Each structure stands twice: as structure tokens, then as C-alpha cells.
């Protein structure tokens, strides 16, 4: 358990810059789609709620770091050989969702309404499921290849 905790802390620390980098890349793609040729690092409603663009960017950057840390630290569940894949998946999903959804609310990545929350949660779950399924199928294929080589 001590090793698992150490691994979670190290992965969490590595996740901070990765989360920040991913947040920046998402800002670039969002700007390409919705900012009319300009770079818009944050949703305008978030900038307005923060009072300035720099305050919004600073908080969003910190929150992206937190999100990356949670995703990184939570990834240790995949190393739990005593847990079923269903348990690993549920625990990781819950950790990711409990980090992502409040951050999405604060940063105005979702509409502030029941419908906005439901839509964001549905998109999050769909993306999670797609990534999970692709990783599962890839691992399954690798295991088959290893088993074929062993025969």
C-alpha cells in the first residue's frame, strides 16, 4: 500500500504539467472553432465572473493542473491486481468525474443549468467510455498476440 501511495503522488505530480498542457491545447482548439481568428484562453463568461482575463487564465491554469494531478494519481487503480476491471473502471471514472465536473462548472465549460450539467456529464461519460473501450480492445489484442507467441 505504501508503494501504491508513493506511485499515486508521483503520478499526480507528473499530471500537473500534463493537465496544464492539455488545458492549453483545448484552449487553442476552442479558439479555432469559436473565437473568430483570435485566441480566447477562457470562456468569456468565466472571464467576466473573474473580473479580468489574467485572473481567469491563472485560475483555469491552476484548475487544469489540479485536474491533471487527479487523473494522474487516480491512474494507480489500474495497478490494483486484486480489483476487478469493473471496480477499477468505476473508481477511476468517479475520481475523474468528481474532479472534472466542478472544474467545468467553475470555468464555465458547461452551461450553468440542469440541462448544461446533464449534457456535460453525458459528453464526459461518452468520451470516457470511448477511451476506455479503445484501451480495453488494444490491451486485449496485445494479450492475444503474446499468447500466440507463447504457443
MARTORDO-195299 format. One record per residue (C-alpha): residue in one letter; z, x, y. Coordinates in pm, 1 decimal, always signed. Each point is the difference from the previous one (the first is absolute). Example, Ala and Ser with C-alpha at 12.3 -4.5 7.8 and 13.67 -1.06 7.14 Angstrom:
REM residues 2
@rest a | Z +780.0 | X +1230.0 | Y -450.0
@rest s | Z -66.0 | X +137.0 | Y +344.0
//
This chain:
REM residues 151
@rest x | Z +0.0 | X +0.0 | Y +0.0
@rest x | Z +76.9 | X +291.1 | Y +234.0
@rest x | Z -352.1 | X +137.8 | Y -51.1
@rest x | Z -147.9 | X -344.2 | Y +65.6
@rest x | Z +189.4 | X -24.3 | Y +330.0
@rest x | Z -114.9 | X +348.2 | Y +102.4
@rest x | Z -358.6 | X -91.9 | Y -84.7
@rest x | Z +28.1 | X -324.1 | Y +199.6
@rest x | Z +129.0 | X +188.5 | Y +305.7
@rest x | Z -276.5 | X +262.2 | Y -22.7
@rest x | Z -270.9 | X -262.4 | Y -45.3
@rest x | Z +147.4 | X -200.2 | Y +286.8
@rest x | Z -15.2 | X +304.3 | Y +227.1
@rest x | Z -359.7 | X +67.0 | Y -103.9
@rest x | Z -77.8 | X -366.6 | Y +60.3
@rest x | Z +96.1 | X +18.8 | Y +368.9
@rest x | Z -301.5 | X +203.2 | Y +118.7
@rest x | Z -225.9 | X -181.2 | Y -246.5
@rest x | Z +110.8 | X -336.6 | Y +138.7
@rest x | Z -58.3 | X +119.0 | Y +355.8
@rest x | Z -345.6 | X +131.6 | Y -90.6
@rest x | Z -92.3 | X -322.6 | Y -176.3
@rest x | Z +121.6 | X -203.2 | Y +298.5
@rest x | Z -222.3 | X +205.9 | Y +228.2
@rest x | Z -303.1 | X -45.3 | Y -225.4
@rest x | Z +63.5 | X -375.8 | Y -7.5
@rest x | Z +14.8 | X +3.1 | Y +382.9
@rest x | Z -338.7 | X +169.6 | Y +9.9
@rest x | Z -159.4 | X -255.1 | Y -235.1
@rest x | Z +164.3 | X -287.8 | Y +185.3
@rest x | Z -134.8 | X +135.8 | Y +327.0
@rest x | Z -350.5 | X +29.5 | Y -145.0
@rest x | Z +11.1 | X -366.1 | Y -99.6
@rest x | Z +184.2 | X -164.2 | Y +289.2
@rest x | Z +32.6 | X +226.0 | Y +304.3
@rest x | Z -356.2 | X -11.7 | Y +133.0
@rest x | Z -62.8 | X +374.2 | Y -11.2
@rest x | Z +347.5 | X +100.9 | Y +119.3
@rest x | Z +292.8 | X +145.8 | Y -189.4
@rest x | Z +281.3 | X -250.5 | Y -21.9
@rest x | Z +286.5 | X +165.4 | Y -188.5
@rest x | Z +210.4 | X -318.4 | Y -7.8
@rest x | Z -50.7 | X -372.8 | Y +0.9
@rest x | Z -1.3 | X -118.0 | Y +365.5
@rest x | Z +280.2 | X -251.2 | Y -67.9
@rest x | Z +218.2 | X +285.6 | Y -127.8
@rest x | Z -74.7 | X +210.2 | Y +309.6
@rest x | Z +92.6 | X -296.6 | Y +217.5
@rest x | Z +324.6 | X -59.3 | Y -189.9
@rest x | Z +95.1 | X +368.4 | Y +30.9
@rest x | Z -80.0 | X +16.2 | Y +371.3
@rest x | Z -233.4 | X +299.7 | Y -21.6
@rest x | Z -262.5 | X +147.5 | Y -226.7
@rest x | Z +191.8 | X +324.8 | Y -52.8
@rest x | Z +314.3 | X -187.9 | Y -106.9
@rest x | Z -206.5 | X -207.3 | Y -243.9
@rest x | Z -179.5 | X +306.3 | Y -139.6
@rest x | Z +327.0 | X +191.1 | Y -39.5
@rest x | Z +171.4 | X -284.9 | Y -185.6
@rest x | Z -304.9 | X -76.3 | Y -213.7
@rest x | Z -24.5 | X +368.4 | Y -94.6
@rest x | Z +367.5 | X +8.7 | Y -98.9
@rest x | Z -36.3 | X -321.6 | Y -199.4
@rest x | Z -307.1 | X +135.4 | Y -180.1
@rest x | Z +210.2 | X +303.7 | Y -90.7
@rest x | Z +273.7 | X -228.6 | Y -134.4
@rest x | Z -257.3 | X -194.8 | Y -197.3
@rest x | Z -141.3 | X +320.0 | Y -147.3
@rest x | Z +349.4 | X +117.9 | Y -90.4
@rest x | Z +79.0 | X -326.0 | Y -179.5
@rest x | Z -328.6 | X +1.5 | Y -190.9
@rest x | Z +53.2 | X +365.3 | Y -93.0
@rest x | Z +362.1 | X -38.6 | Y -105.6
@rest x | Z -69.7 | X -319.2 | Y -193.1
@rest x | Z -271.4 | X +175.0 | Y -200.4
@rest x | Z +270.3 | X +151.6 | Y -221.7
@rest x | Z +11.6 | X -332.4 | Y -186.0
@rest x | Z -321.4 | X +106.6 | Y -174.6
@rest x | Z +197.1 | X +289.9 | Y -153.4
@rest x | Z +256.9 | X -231.7 | Y -160.1
@rest x | Z -101.8 | X +18.4 | Y -364.3
@rest x | Z +288.6 | X -230.0 | Y -94.2
@rest x | Z -150.8 | X -283.6 | Y +210.5
@rest x | Z -290.4 | X -222.1 | Y -98.8
@rest x | Z -315.1 | X +12.7 | Y +209.0
@rest x | Z +77.4 | X -355.6 | Y +114.4
@rest x | Z +343.2 | X +104.0 | Y +129.8
@rest x | Z -143.1 | X +311.2 | Y +167.1
@rest x | Z -269.7 | X -210.0 | Y +166.2
@rest x | Z +238.1 | X -268.1 | Y +125.2
@rest x | Z +249.5 | X +252.4 | Y +139.9
@rest x | Z -274.2 | X +199.8 | Y +174.2
@rest x | Z -163.1 | X -315.3 | Y +136.7
@rest x | Z +331.5 | X -129.1 | Y +136.3
@rest x | Z +85.6 | X +335.0 | Y +161.8
@rest x | Z -344.8 | X +20.7 | Y +158.0
@rest x | Z +2.9 | X -361.3 | Y +117.7
@rest x | Z +354.6 | X +24.1 | Y +140.6
@rest x | Z -114.1 | X +298.0 | Y +207.4
@rest x | Z -347.8 | X -117.8 | Y +90.9
@rest x | Z +54.9 | X -361.7 | Y +100.5
@rest x | Z +272.3 | X +56.2 | Y +264.6
@rest x | Z -196.6 | X +292.4 | Y +143.1
@rest x | Z -312.6 | X -216.7 | Y +13.6
@rest x | Z +202.8 | X -267.0 | Y +184.4
@rest x | Z +142.4 | X +242.4 | Y +255.2
@rest x | Z -335.7 | X +167.3 | Y +69.4
@rest x | Z -184.1 | X -334.8 | Y +19.4
@rest x | Z -228.3 | X +91.3 | Y -287.4
@rest x | Z +47.0 | X -360.5 | Y -104.6
@rest x | Z -0.1 | X -321.8 | Y +195.1
@rest x | Z +353.8 | X -108.6 | Y +85.2
@rest x | Z -10.1 | X -333.3 | Y -183.6
@rest x | Z +67.0 | X -131.2 | Y -347.7
@rest x | Z -374.7 | X +2.8 | Y -68.7
@rest x | Z -26.3 | X +358.2 | Y +129.3
@rest x | Z +281.7 | X +115.2 | Y -225.7
@rest x | Z -149.8 | X -180.0 | Y -299.3
@rest x | Z -346.1 | X +145.7 | Y +64.4
@rest x | Z +133.4 | X +352.8 | Y +47.6
@rest x | Z +214.6 | X -26.3 | Y -314.1
@rest x | Z -300.1 | X -129.6 | Y -196.9
@rest x | Z -221.6 | X +284.4 | Y +123.5
@rest x | Z +273.7 | X +252.5 | Y -77.5
@rest x | Z +43.4 | X -142.0 | Y -351.9
@rest x | Z -377.5 | X -3.1 | Y -59.6
@rest x | Z -42.5 | X +360.7 | Y +113.1
@rest x | Z +303.0 | X +103.9 | Y -206.7
@rest x | Z -142.0 | X -177.3 | Y -306.7
@rest x | Z -343.9 | X +157.7 | Y +46.2
@rest x | Z +143.6 | X +350.4 | Y +33.3
@rest x | Z +240.2 | X -58.1 | Y -290.5
@rest x | Z -278.3 | X -128.0 | Y -224.9
@rest x | Z -234.1 | X +288.0 | Y +84.5
@rest x | Z +274.1 | X +254.5 | Y -71.0
@rest x | Z +94.7 | X -175.3 | Y -323.7
@rest x | Z -359.0 | X -6.0 | Y -123.7
@rest x | Z -51.3 | X +365.3 | Y +94.7
@rest x | Z +313.7 | X +105.2 | Y -187.8
@rest x | Z -97.8 | X -210.4 | Y -300.5
@rest x | Z -340.1 | X +170.4 | Y -10.2
@rest x | Z +159.0 | X +345.5 | Y +21.2
@rest x | Z +236.7 | X -82.0 | Y -284.8
@rest x | Z -292.6 | X -115.2 | Y -214.3
@rest x | Z -184.9 | X +325.5 | Y +74.4
@rest x | Z +305.2 | X +206.0 | Y -94.8
@rest x | Z +43.5 | X -198.6 | Y -321.6
@rest x | Z -369.6 | X +51.8 | Y -85.8
@rest x | Z +35.4 | X +376.2 | Y +44.2
@rest x | Z +306.5 | X +5.6 | Y -221.4
@rest x | Z -184.1 | X -173.3 | Y -289.9
//
